[in-house]
Amino acid sequence: MKTWPVHDAKAHFSELLNACERDGPQIVTKRGAEAAVLVPISEWRRLATAARLTLKELLLSDEARFEERGSFERGKTCHRSPPEF
């Protein structure tokens, strides 16, 4: 995979796109750190399809189906007084 600094990727986007189609994924860096990858659409579709679970697979999986964001206690509501005019 070739690495493209962001300023080169912006200035030579057509070349970046052609290299992606011809050679596969291309990495774009920002200040020397990897920031993004340009992949051919066929590979993107393959990856997206492979990552999608069927309903059956989701229901039978051992993984959590949601993130617990904390415990909530019922019955402890805070009531505000109405504003005075």
Order of alpha helices (4+ residues) and beta strands (2+ residues): beta-alpha-alpha-beta-beta-alpha-alpha
